[in-house]
């Protein structure tokens, strides 16, 4: 049975309280892929500034993309941790 979960979840089978619940949890696959660097912090993605011009610099766009991919890596790490905890 999942640790630290409310009894109502455990009894319903959601937390592995029944064979069907355990089978459902076991069937959940961890997320795979290389996204960025997980750092346990969701970073704000601020607006790009054209600094008086009409175009964005490659460096500015790449910096924003790095923040976004790192945020997705954080989400991936947390989801995988939740999946692993459910399988205990």
C-alpha positions, 0 to 999 in steps of 0.5 A: 500500500502507498505510504502516507496516503489517505485511507480512502485512497488505499481502500479504493485501490488507487494506492495499491490497496487491491490487486487491480490497484497495484496492477494499475500503478505497476503499469505506469511508466516513468517519463523518459527523454533528456530535456534539460537540467532539473534543479527543483525550481520552476523558473519564470520565463520573462518576456523577451525585449527587442531593445529598440529593434525588431528582432530578438537575439539568438542568445536571448531566445536560447536563454529562454529555451534553456529555462523552459527545457529545465522547467520541463526537466523539473516536472519530469523528475517530480512526476517520476518521483511520484510514480516511484512512490506509488509503486512502493 
